[in-house]
Amino acid sequence: MEQHELLLYVVRCFEKLKIPYLITGSIASIAYGEPRFTNDIDIVADIKLAHVDTFKSCFPEDEFYLETESIKNAIDRRHQFNIIHPSSGLKVDVIISKGDSFDQSRFSRIKKLNVSEQESANFAAPEDVIIKKLEYFKEGGSDKHLRDIVSMLKISADLIDRAYISSWADRLNVMKIWETIQKKLL
């Protein structure tokens, strides 16, 4: 299975079960910026305990590694769980929505982007991808997040609302990083 096939497979499950979701992380930054290699797919979803059994049934045990207890624990702790496709080595990180004001904002700003010739999927808006990458950089210091942000700002500049980013950057305590990036681009 190729990465785009796994993405479609997972998206179809979310849509069939009517579970709100959005694609974020590297896949989203690639959609708005420059291509780069990534081996995982990050999806934020509003999965509830009532969804667990039907969601798990989307992923046959002979093809996927997905633990029911991991899903339940992630829901309970508002954390994440993994779906692994062992034969390809691909992984999906399903991040449970925190339901906070930022998640509410990004779910209200979903962008439908094509993931195949016939299908589209819910993606985080470019500003929301940038905001999360600012947070991830602050937490871990990985330059890949900065490279993704700069790439998105260069390629999708006309789509990006910098005032929106500034507002959230201030609220989420990543304004200094955001200001530094903007100064370097001038």
Short mmCIF file of the C-alpha atoms (twelve columns), coordinates in Angstrom:
data_MODEL
# 
_entry.id   MODEL 
# 
loop_
_atom_site.group_PDB 
_atom_site.id 
_atom_site.type_symbol 
_atom_site.label_atom_id 
_atom_site.label_alt_id 
_atom_site.label_comp_id 
_atom_site.label_asym_id 
_atom_site.label_seq_id 
_atom_site.Cartn_x 
_atom_site.Cartn_y 
_atom_site.Cartn_z 
_atom_site.pdbx_PDB_model_num 
ATOM 1   C CA . MET A 1   0.000   0.000  0.000  1 
ATOM 2   C CA . GLU A 2   1.272   3.460  -0.919 1 
ATOM 3   C CA . GLN A 3   0.889   6.483  1.347  1 
ATOM 4   C CA . HIS A 4   -1.864  8.100  -0.746 1 
ATOM 5   C CA . GLU A 5   -3.799  4.795  -0.723 1 
ATOM 6   C CA . LEU A 6   -3.569  4.580  3.069  1 
ATOM 7   C CA . LEU A 7   -4.691  8.200  3.376  1 
ATOM 8   C CA . LEU A 8   -7.729  7.498  1.187  1 
ATOM 9   C CA . TYR A 9   -8.500  4.318  3.110  1 
ATOM 10  C CA . VAL A 10  -8.498  6.096  6.483  1 
ATOM 11  C CA . VAL A 11  -10.433 9.112  5.173  1 
ATOM 12  C CA . ARG A 12  -13.127 6.818  3.762  1 
ATOM 13  C CA . CYS A 13  -13.526 5.211  7.194  1 
ATOM 14  C CA . PHE A 14  -13.885 8.576  8.946  1 
ATOM 15  C CA . GLU A 15  -16.408 9.733  6.361  1 
ATOM 16  C CA . LYS A 16  -18.387 6.496  6.382  1 
ATOM 17  C CA . LEU A 17  -18.705 6.740  10.172 1 
ATOM 18  C CA . LYS A 18  -19.342 10.513 10.039 1 
ATOM 19  C CA . ILE A 19  -16.459 11.201 12.427 1 
ATOM 20  C CA . PRO A 20  -15.210 14.802 12.128 1 
ATOM 21  C CA . TYR A 21  -11.545 14.827 11.059 1 
ATOM 22  C CA . LEU A 22  -8.884  16.972 9.460  1 
ATOM 23  C CA . ILE A 23  -5.542  16.120 7.914  1 
ATOM 24  C CA . THR A 24  -2.661  18.098 9.376  1 
ATOM 25  C CA . GLY A 25  1.088   17.747 9.930  1 
ATOM 26  C CA . SER A 26  3.505   16.984 7.112  1 
ATOM 27  C CA . ILE A 27  0.844   15.846 4.644  1 
ATOM 28  C CA . ALA A 28  -0.962  19.183 5.025  1 
ATOM 29  C CA . SER A 29  2.246   21.226 4.872  1 
ATOM 30  C CA . ILE A 30  3.155   19.400 1.644  1 
ATOM 31  C CA . ALA A 31  -0.287  20.246 0.224  1 
ATOM 32  C CA . TYR A 32  0.377   23.964 0.828  1 
ATOM 33  C CA . GLY A 33  4.163   23.963 0.431  1 
ATOM 34  C CA . GLU A 34  7.021   21.964 -1.043 1 
ATOM 35  C CA . PRO A 35  7.080   18.181 -1.306 1 
ATOM 36  C CA . ARG A 36  9.265   16.309 1.141  1 
ATOM 37  C CA . PHE A 37  9.493   12.755 2.408  1 
ATOM 38  C CA . THR A 38  7.302   11.743 5.304  1 
ATOM 39  C CA . ASN A 39  6.404   8.265  6.452  1 
ATOM 40  C CA . ASP A 40  3.376   9.109  8.547  1 
ATOM 41  C CA . ILE A 41  -0.017  10.716 8.255  1 
ATOM 42  C CA . ASP A 42  -1.361  12.999 11.000 1 
ATOM 43  C CA . ILE A 43  -5.109  13.311 11.418 1 
ATOM 44  C CA . VAL A 44  -7.000  15.147 14.151 1 
ATOM 45  C CA . ALA A 45  -10.355 13.474 14.809 1 
ATOM 46  C CA . ASP A 46  -13.280 13.849 17.155 1 
ATOM 47  C CA . ILE A 47  -13.652 10.141 17.888 1 
ATOM 48  C CA . LYS A 48  -15.983 9.214  20.731 1 
ATOM 49  C CA . LEU A 49  -16.122 5.972  22.716 1 
ATOM 50  C CA . ALA A 50  -19.287 5.069  20.805 1 
ATOM 51  C CA . HIS A 51  -17.220 4.995  17.578 1 
ATOM 52  C CA . VAL A 52  -14.486 2.637  18.797 1 
ATOM 53  C CA . ASP A 53  -15.880 -0.739 17.678 1 
ATOM 54  C CA . THR A 54  -17.087 0.419  14.266 1 
ATOM 55  C CA . PHE A 55  -13.890 2.387  13.703 1 
ATOM 56  C CA . LYS A 56  -11.754 -0.639 14.632 1 
ATOM 57  C CA . SER A 57  -13.767 -2.792 12.205 1 
ATOM 58  C CA . CYS A 58  -12.528 -0.608 9.316  1 
ATOM 59  C CA . PHE A 59  -9.026  -1.997 9.867  1 
ATOM 60  C CA . PRO A 60  -8.797  -5.805 9.499  1 
ATOM 61  C CA . GLU A 61  -6.253  -7.384 11.852 1 
ATOM 62  C CA . ASP A 62  -4.552  -9.279 9.021  1 
ATOM 63  C CA . GLU A 63  -3.670  -5.930 7.356  1 
ATOM 64  C CA . PHE A 64  -3.423  -3.371 10.163 1 
ATOM 65  C CA . TYR A 65  -2.155  -3.082 13.701 1 
ATOM 66  C CA . LEU A 66  -4.650  -1.120 15.796 1 
ATOM 67  C CA . GLU A 67  -5.363  -1.757 19.471 1 
ATOM 68  C CA . THR A 68  -8.840  -1.106 20.847 1 
ATOM 69  C CA . GLU A 69  -7.399  -0.162 24.240 1 
ATOM 70  C CA . SER A 70  -5.078  2.388  22.628 1 
ATOM 71  C CA . ILE A 71  -8.059  4.077  20.996 1 
ATOM 72  C CA . LYS A 72  -9.995  4.143  24.281 1 
ATOM 73  C CA . ASN A 73  -6.995  5.452  26.241 1 
ATOM 74  C CA . ALA A 74  -6.391  8.163  23.639 1 
ATOM 75  C CA . ILE A 75  -10.020 9.268  23.843 1 
ATOM 76  C CA . ASP A 76  -9.933  9.261  27.630 1 
ATOM 77  C CA . ARG A 77  -6.655  11.234 27.814 1 
ATOM 78  C CA . ARG A 78  -7.317  13.406 24.737 1 
ATOM 79  C CA . HIS A 79  -4.066  12.141 23.265 1 
ATOM 80  C CA . GLN A 80  -3.301  10.041 20.176 1 
ATOM 81  C CA . PHE A 81  -3.155  6.479  18.905 1 
ATOM 82  C CA . ASN A 82  -1.568  4.828  15.886 1 
ATOM 83  C CA . ILE A 83  -2.813  2.802  12.976 1 
ATOM 84  C CA . ILE A 84  0.068   0.827  11.487 1 
ATOM 85  C CA . HIS A 85  0.143   -0.897 8.121  1 
ATOM 86  C CA . PRO A 86  3.000   -3.372 8.777  1 
ATOM 87  C CA . SER A 87  3.562   -4.580 5.217  1 
ATOM 88  C CA . SER A 88  4.272   -1.031 3.985  1 
ATOM 89  C CA . GLY A 89  5.755   0.394  7.196  1 
ATOM 90  C CA . LEU A 90  3.307   3.304  7.028  1 
ATOM 91  C CA . LYS A 91  1.708   4.816  10.105 1 
ATOM 92  C CA . VAL A 92  -1.252  7.061  10.818 1 
ATOM 93  C CA . ASP A 93  -1.202  9.164  13.980 1 
ATOM 94  C CA . VAL A 94  -4.795  9.839  14.996 1 
ATOM 95  C CA . ILE A 95  -4.816  12.781 17.391 1 
ATOM 96  C CA . ILE A 96  -7.974  13.139 19.446 1 
ATOM 97  C CA . SER A 97  -9.445  16.630 19.254 1 
ATOM 98  C CA . LYS A 98  -9.067  18.469 22.528 1 
ATOM 99  C CA . GLY A 99  -12.296 20.366 21.875 1 
ATOM 100 C CA . ASP A 100 -10.570 23.591 22.983 1 
ATOM 101 C CA . SER A 101 -11.017 26.948 21.258 1 
ATOM 102 C CA . PHE A 102 -8.128  26.323 18.858 1 
ATOM 103 C CA . ASP A 103 -9.496  22.934 17.762 1 
ATOM 104 C CA . GLN A 104 -12.953 24.476 17.376 1 
ATOM 105 C CA . SER A 105 -11.436 27.171 15.189 1 
ATOM 106 C CA . ARG A 106 -9.494  24.787 12.982 1 
ATOM 107 C CA . PHE A 107 -12.466 22.458 12.527 1 
ATOM 108 C CA . SER A 108 -14.561 25.457 11.457 1 
ATOM 109 C CA . ARG A 109 -11.898 26.384 8.858  1 
ATOM 110 C CA . ILE A 110 -11.460 22.999 7.133  1 
ATOM 111 C CA . LYS A 111 -10.388 23.092 3.491  1 
ATOM 112 C CA . LYS A 112 -11.511 20.407 1.049  1 
ATOM 113 C CA . LEU A 113 -8.509  19.365 -1.050 1 
ATOM 114 C CA . ASN A 114 -8.253  16.668 -3.700 1 
ATOM 115 C CA . VAL A 115 -6.487  13.493 -2.601 1 
ATOM 116 C CA . SER A 116 -7.267  11.637 -5.822 1 
ATOM 117 C CA . GLU A 117 -8.900  12.454 -9.136 1 
ATOM 118 C CA . GLN A 118 -12.331 11.593 -7.747 1 
ATOM 119 C CA . GLU A 119 -12.024 12.248 -4.008 1 
ATOM 120 C CA . SER A 120 -11.338 15.103 -1.661 1 
ATOM 121 C CA . ALA A 121 -10.620 15.155 2.051  1 
ATOM 122 C CA . ASN A 122 -10.726 17.574 4.975  1 
ATOM 123 C CA . PHE A 123 -7.442  19.400 5.498  1 
ATOM 124 C CA . ALA A 124 -6.493  21.883 8.183  1 
ATOM 125 C CA . ALA A 125 -6.306  25.416 6.792  1 
ATOM 126 C CA . PRO A 126 -2.719  26.488 6.035  1 
ATOM 127 C CA . GLU A 127 -2.704  28.976 8.919  1 
ATOM 128 C CA . ASP A 128 -3.678  26.252 11.384 1 
ATOM 129 C CA . VAL A 129 -0.948  23.950 10.081 1 
ATOM 130 C CA . ILE A 130 1.564   26.767 10.590 1 
ATOM 131 C CA . ILE A 131 0.334   27.455 14.122 1 
ATOM 132 C CA . LYS A 132 0.703   23.807 15.134 1 
ATOM 133 C CA . LYS A 133 4.162   23.667 13.565 1 
ATOM 134 C CA . LEU A 134 5.134   26.739 15.609 1 
ATOM 135 C CA . GLU A 135 4.039   24.850 18.732 1 
ATOM 136 C CA . TYR A 136 5.882   21.684 17.695 1 
ATOM 137 C CA . PHE A 137 9.041   23.689 17.043 1 
ATOM 138 C CA . LYS A 138 8.753   25.295 20.477 1 
ATOM 139 C CA . GLU A 139 8.316   21.850 22.095 1 
ATOM 140 C CA . GLY A 140 11.018  19.950 20.240 1 
ATOM 141 C CA . GLY A 141 13.189  22.379 18.294 1 
ATOM 142 C CA . SER A 142 13.115  20.370 15.057 1 
ATOM 143 C CA . ASP A 143 14.064  22.559 12.084 1 
ATOM 144 C CA . LYS A 144 11.804  20.532 9.783  1 
ATOM 145 C CA . HIS A 145 8.847   22.454 11.235 1 
ATOM 146 C CA . LEU A 146 10.483  25.784 10.395 1 
ATOM 147 C CA . ARG A 147 11.323  24.586 6.873  1 
ATOM 148 C CA . ASP A 148 7.695   23.501 6.399  1 
ATOM 149 C CA . ILE A 149 6.418   26.883 7.611  1 
ATOM 150 C CA . VAL A 150 8.765   28.847 5.334  1 
ATOM 151 C CA . SER A 151 7.835   26.622 2.381  1 
ATOM 152 C CA . MET A 152 4.128   27.188 2.991  1 
ATOM 153 C CA . LEU A 153 4.605   30.942 3.351  1 
ATOM 154 C CA . LYS A 154 6.512   31.108 0.061  1 
ATOM 155 C CA . ILE A 155 4.294   28.846 -2.030 1 
ATOM 156 C CA . SER A 156 0.854   29.655 -0.602 1 
ATOM 157 C CA . ALA A 157 1.438   33.253 0.450  1 
ATOM 158 C CA . ASP A 158 -1.745  34.481 -1.216 1 
ATOM 159 C CA . LEU A 159 -3.860  31.956 0.722  1 
ATOM 160 C CA . ILE A 160 -2.448  32.689 4.164  1 
ATOM 161 C CA . ASP A 161 -4.000  35.088 6.660  1 
ATOM 162 C CA . ARG A 162 -0.995  36.265 8.674  1 
ATOM 163 C CA . ALA A 163 -3.161  38.275 11.084 1 
ATOM 164 C CA . TYR A 164 -4.999  35.070 12.038 1 
ATOM 165 C CA . ILE A 165 -1.665  33.354 12.685 1 
ATOM 166 C CA . SER A 166 -0.451  36.313 14.753 1 
ATOM 167 C CA . SER A 167 -3.597  36.259 16.863 1 
ATOM 168 C CA . TRP A 168 -3.238  32.569 17.699 1 
ATOM 169 C CA . ALA A 169 0.556   32.763 18.012 1 
ATOM 170 C CA . ASP A 170 0.059   35.376 20.718 1 
ATOM 171 C CA . ARG A 171 -2.610  33.299 22.509 1 
ATOM 172 C CA . LEU A 172 -0.528  30.101 22.310 1 
ATOM 173 C CA . ASN A 173 2.740   31.748 23.372 1 
ATOM 174 C CA . VAL A 174 4.659   31.200 20.122 1 
ATOM 175 C CA . MET A 175 4.689   34.832 18.928 1 
ATOM 176 C CA . LYS A 176 8.487   35.233 19.192 1 
ATOM 177 C CA . ILE A 177 9.031   32.275 16.856 1 
ATOM 178 C CA . TRP A 178 6.403   33.607 14.427 1 
ATOM 179 C CA . GLU A 179 7.974   37.085 14.415 1 
ATOM 180 C CA . THR A 180 11.447  35.646 13.803 1 
ATOM 181 C CA . ILE A 181 10.198  33.643 10.807 1 
ATOM 182 C CA . GLN A 182 8.466   36.678 9.300  1 
ATOM 183 C CA . LYS A 183 11.586  38.851 9.693  1 
ATOM 184 C CA . LYS A 184 13.703  36.252 7.898  1 
ATOM 185 C CA . LEU A 185 11.287  36.215 4.963  1 
ATOM 186 C CA . LEU A 186 11.387  39.999 4.430  1 
# 
